[in-house]
Amino acid sequence: QVQLVESGGGLVQPGGSLRLSCAASRSISSMYTMAWYRQAPGKERELVAGMHSAGSTNYADSVKGRFTISRDNAKNTVYLQMNSLKPEDTAVYYCNAHSIFGLDTWGQGTLVTVSS
């Protein structure tokens, strides 16, 4: 089973940018989808952005136009570029791999804090 390790979280001021990375232990080219989720304190985990193996993407309404998901199959890595960050983006961000067999794998999460 693939293992996922997120990095790139941290403290950023409102309006700032961060890029999260999700490094997979093996090829992700065969994964059905790769996605980023987040979970804020006291809230349920929610989908932020997803990318199908064919390249199509989808975003939560709250991040459209600000966040961009991308993948580098050669590096087995998925990215989430986050611009114009808002305090409400504060959460633990998780990487998810959904295989063609319907199996889900999660990373350990990386904390993003947007605060002045």
C-alpha positions in Angstrom: 0.0 0.0 0.0 1.2 3.5 -0.8 2.4 5.7 2.0 1.9 9.5 1.9 3.9 12.2 3.6 2.7 15.8 3.6 4.9 18.8 4.1 4.8 22.6 3.6 2.4 23.7 6.3 3.1 26.5 8.7 2.0 29.9 9.9 1.2 32.5 7.3 -0.4 36.0 7.4 -3.8 36.6 5.7 -3.3 37.2 2.0 -0.1 35.1 2.0 0.7 31.9 0.1 1.8 28.4 0.9 2.5 25.3 -1.2 1.8 21.9 0.3 3.5 18.8 -1.0 2.4 15.2 -0.7 5.2 12.7 -1.4 4.1 9.1 -2.2 6.2 6.0 -1.5 5.5 4.7 -5.0 4.0 5.6 -8.3 0.8 7.6 -8.1 0.1 7.5 -11.9 -2.2 4.5 -11.4 -4.2 6.1 -8.6 -7.8 6.9 -9.6 -7.7 10.2 -7.8 -5.4 12.2 -5.6 -6.9 14.8 -3.4 -6.4 17.3 -0.5 -8.8 17.4 2.4 -8.8 19.6 5.5 -10.2 19.5 8.9 -10.6 22.6 11.1 -11.0 22.3 14.9 -14.5 21.2 15.7 -15.4 20.6 12.1 -15.7 17.6 9.8 -13.1 16.8 7.3 -13.9 18.3 3.9 -12.6 18.0 0.4 -10.5 20.9 -0.8 -9.3 19.8 -4.2 -9.1 16.6 -6.2 -7.4 15.5 -9.4 -8.5 12.5 -11.4 -5.8 10.4 -13.1 -7.0 11.7 -16.5 -6.1 15.2 -15.2 -9.5 16.7 -14.5 -9.8 18.7 -11.2 -12.4 19.8 -8.8 -12.4 22.3 -6.0 -14.5 23.3 -3.0 -16.4 26.5 -3.7 -14.6 28.2 -0.8 -11.1 27.8 -2.5 -11.9 28.2 -6.2 -9.7 30.7 -7.8 -7.3 30.7 -4.9 -6.0 27.1 -4.6 -4.5 24.9 -7.4 -3.9 21.2 -7.2 -1.2 19.6 -9.4 0.8 16.4 -9.6 4.2 15.4 -10.8 4.1 11.7 -11.6 7.8 11.5 -12.2 8.4 12.6 -8.5 5.3 10.8 -7.2 4.2 14.0 -5.6 1.0 16.0 -5.5 1.0 19.7 -4.7 -1.5 22.2 -3.4 -0.7 25.8 -4.1 -2.7 28.1 -1.8 -2.9 31.8 -2.5 -4.8 34.6 -0.9 -5.1 32.7 2.3 -7.8 33.5 4.8 -8.1 32.8 8.5 -10.9 30.4 7.7 -8.4 28.3 5.7 -6.7 27.3 9.0 -6.9 23.6 9.4 -4.9 20.4 9.2 -4.5 19.4 5.6 -4.5 15.8 4.6 -3.4 14.1 1.3 -5.6 11.3 0.0 -4.9 8.6 -2.6 -7.9 6.7 -3.9 -7.0 3.6 -5.8 -8.8 2.0 -8.7 -9.7 -0.8 -6.3 -11.5 1.7 -4.1 -8.9 1.8 -1.3 -8.2 5.1 0.5 -4.8 6.0 1.9 -4.2 9.1 4.0 -1.2 11.0 5.1 -0.5 12.2 8.6 -1.6 15.8 7.9 0.2 19.1 7.9 -1.1 22.1 9.9 -1.8 25.4 8.2 -2.4 28.4 10.4 -3.5 31.7 8.8 -3.2 34.5 11.3 -1.8 38.0 11.8 
